[in-house]
Amino acid sequence: QVQLVESGGGLVQAGGSLRLSCAASGRTFSNYIMGWFRQAPGKEREFVAAIGRSVSFTYYSDSVKGRFTISRDNAKNTVYLQMNSLKPEDTAVYYCAADGTIRVRPSANRNAYDYWGQGTQVTVSS
């Protein structure tokens, strides 16, 4: 029902910025809670940020809060992750995810998400 394609990853120096994009298929994009997760080698996939059907509901992990901003443009079927002040520890594969289940609030649990993109690599050098 939903296909997700991430883009915007790459190599950046510490302190730099990147903006990730996730393009979604389907006309029901606006019905989905959208999230970003990341996974570094040897580590579990961890929550980064999520945005509800209303753009007013955004949540961030403590490690990125104040540096990253999640947003969405429902008219373009796209969710974004603006990443500023990047650190080497931000290096990971970043995944876009969609949660079609009606929930009270966006979830940080990866098991809550029904659809996943293929991931895009972000590498931050020091």
Secondary structure, DSSP 4 states (H G I P E B T S, - for coil): ---EEEE--EEEETT--EEEEEEE-STTGGGSEEEEEEE-TTS--EEEEEE-SSTT-EEE-TTTBTTEEEEEEGGGTEEEEEE-S--GGG-EEEEEEEE-S--SS----GGG--EE---EEEEEE-
